[in-house]
């Protein structure tokens, strides 16, 4: 019985996610290519503006690209998940479907988009000096953990966004600052020692470290990084799902 429930949930998530992807690129000339252009535009800027400033970073374009790929996925996912309930208000009010379908399908759609973008981006990373070793395969479980974290924090914020629309506005305001607060284009050791605690309080710092250890440094992430990233994913997902289930009964009256 449980197997069929999970299977049906997956099928519904897949169907809604596919619809989200089609709607996102509907009537767009470039379509899916837009998901590639955003990080590429930033990469070009970083190469021209920062490559000389960070000349001490070997293979700087690869360093920046790894950060940009996974930041873009996180940012896009957050935007979609936070507004997933509000954007599907008409469906929620008229059709009896599990509300959790909407944040899950939004997250799944962005995950598929990111995985597809990795195909051309891997070619670009090889051009910039990516070395394929057995460590490269670790990117698969790393993406899974990162996705769980993103779903958790996105669902948590999306729940409160139904009741306080300021949450969505606040995220749009803070996300550019979070981008520069996260060591995407620069090394974290450039931050003065007295501010390091603030930098490491940023969850994305640890996920960027995770992905760079695998794809840039070609090494096994430290046990500290693995424990922190897995723990953050578990906690945010658990809390996000708990708060969603606790307040979902009030969604309809606030949409």
N, C-alpha and C positions, 0 to 999 in steps of 0.2 A: 504493500500500500504506500509506504514511504517512498519507494523507488519511483512509482508512477507520479506521485506528487512532485518530486524533484524533477522528473522528466518533463512534466507539463509546465512547471515553472520555467525550466530552461527554454522550452519551445516558445513560451510567451515572451521571455526576455529577448530571445533571438529575433522573434518577429518584430517586436517594438523597436529593438536596436537597429534592425535593417531599415525600418521605416524612418527612424531618426537620421540615419546616414543619407538616405535618399532625399529627405526633406531639406537637410542641411545644404546639399549641393544642387538642389533643384534650380533649374534655369540659370545655372552658373556655367560660363563658357569653359573655365579651367577645371571646374569640379574638384575632384580629389586632389589635384595638383596644389590647391590652396594650402593643404595641410603640410606641404613641403616648402612652400615659399616663405612662410613665416619664420621658421628657424633659419632658413638659408639667408634671408635678408639680414637677420641679426648677426649671423656668422660673418657675412661680408663686412658689416660695420665693425665687428670685433677685430677682424684680421687687419683692416686698414687703420683702425684707431688704436688698438691695444697691443698688436703683435710686437711693436717696437718697445712699448712700455714694459711688456712682459717677455722680453727676449730671453730671459733666463728659463722660461718654460719651454722645454724641448717639445716639438710637435704641437705648438700652441693651437693651430686650427683643430686638431683632433681633440685636444683638451676642452676647448670651447664647445665643439659640436656635441660631445657626449653630454655636457651639461644642458645645452639648448634642447636637445631631443627630449630629455626626460622632464625638463621644466615645462616645455610646451604641452606635453601630455598631461601633466598635473594641472596646469592652468586651464586648459580646455575642458578637462574632466570636471574640475570644480565649477566652472561656469555652467556646464550642462546639468550636473547633479543638483546644485543648489536651487536651480529654477525648474527642476524636473516635475515637481508636484504642481507648481503654479501653471506651467506650460501645458499640463494635461488636465487642467481643472474641468473642462467640459466632459472628458471621458470619465473622470473620477465621480462626477455628479450623476452620470447616467448609466454607467455600466459597473456591475459588481465585480471588480477585479482587485486582487491584492495590491495595495498601494505601493508596496516595496518593489513591484515590477518596474516602476518608472525611474527611480534612482539607479537600480541595477541595470536597466536597459541603456540608460544614458552613459553609465560607466563602461558597459560592454561595448557600446558603439565607439567610444573614444579609444578604448583599448585596441579594438580591431583596426582603427585608423592608424594608431601608433605602430602596431605590428606591421602593417602594410608599408608604412613609411620607412621602416627599418631596412627594407629590401634595397631601395636606392641609397639610403644613408650608409649602409654597410659598405657599399661600393665606394662612396665618398670617403668613409673612414679608412678604408684600405689605401686609398690614394694619399691620405694624410699620414699614413704610417701605422695603421692598426696592425698588430701582429696576432695572427690566429693561433691560439694555443688551447690546451684543454681547459684553461681558465675561462675562455670565452663562453663555453657552454653554461657557465654559472649565471649568465645574464638571464636565462629563462626563469629559474627560481627567484632571482632578484626582482624581475618584472612582476612576478606573481605577488611577492610580498609588498612591493610598491603599490600595486593595484588595490590590494586589500586595505592598505593604509589610506589611499585616496578615496575609496568607497566609504570608509568609516568616517573620515573627517567631513567629506562632502555630504553624506547622509545626515550627519549631526547638524551641520549648518543649514542644510536644506529643510530639515524639520522645523527649525526655529524661523526660517525665512517665510514659512507659511503664515506664522503669527506676527512676525515683525519683519516687514519688507526691507527694513534698514540693513538686514544681514547681507542681502544680495548687493545693495549699494555699497556697504562697507567693504565687502570682498573686492569689488571693482576698484575701490579707492586704494586698498592696501596691497593688492597683488603686484602693481608696479614697484612698490617699495620692497616687497618681499623678494622680487626678482633680483634687485641689486643687493639686498641683504644676504642673499644666498651666493656662495662662491661658485658662480657659473663662469664668469669671464676672468676671474682672478684667483690666486692661491689664498687660502684662508690664513696662512701664516703672515700675510701682509697686514692683517689686523693686529693692532697693538695688543700685547699680552693681557692688559687689564680689561679688554673688551672681548676676549676669547670666550668667556663664559656665556656672553650674550649670543655670540655667533653659534655656539654649539647648542644653545637652547632652541635654535631653529631646527625643526625636524628634517627639513630638506637638506640641511648640511650633511646629515648622516647618510641620506639616500644618495646624494651626489658623491660622497666618499665611497659608498658601496659600488656604484656603477663605474667610477673612475678606477678603483682598484682592479676591477675585472677587465674593462675595455681599454684603459689607458696605461696602467702600470703592469698589466698582465700578471696579477698576483692574487692569491687567495685573500679576501677581505679579512681583517683582524676579527678575532672572536668578539671583541668589544663592539665593533660595527655590526656584526651579524646579530648579536643579542639585542642591541638597541633597536635596530630596524625591525626585527621580528616582534619585539615586545611592543613597540609603538603601533605596528600594524594590528596586533591582536587587541590591544587596549582600545584604539580608536574605532575599530570595527565593532567590538563588543558594545562600547558605549553608544556609538552611532545607531546601531540596531536596537538597543534597549530604549533609547530616547524616542526613536521613530515609532516603535510599537506602543510606547506609553502615550504618545500624543496624537497618533494617527486618527483617533475617533473625532478629534476636533478639526480635521482638515476641511471637510465639506462645508462646515459653517463659517470657515475663514477664507474660502476661495471665492 
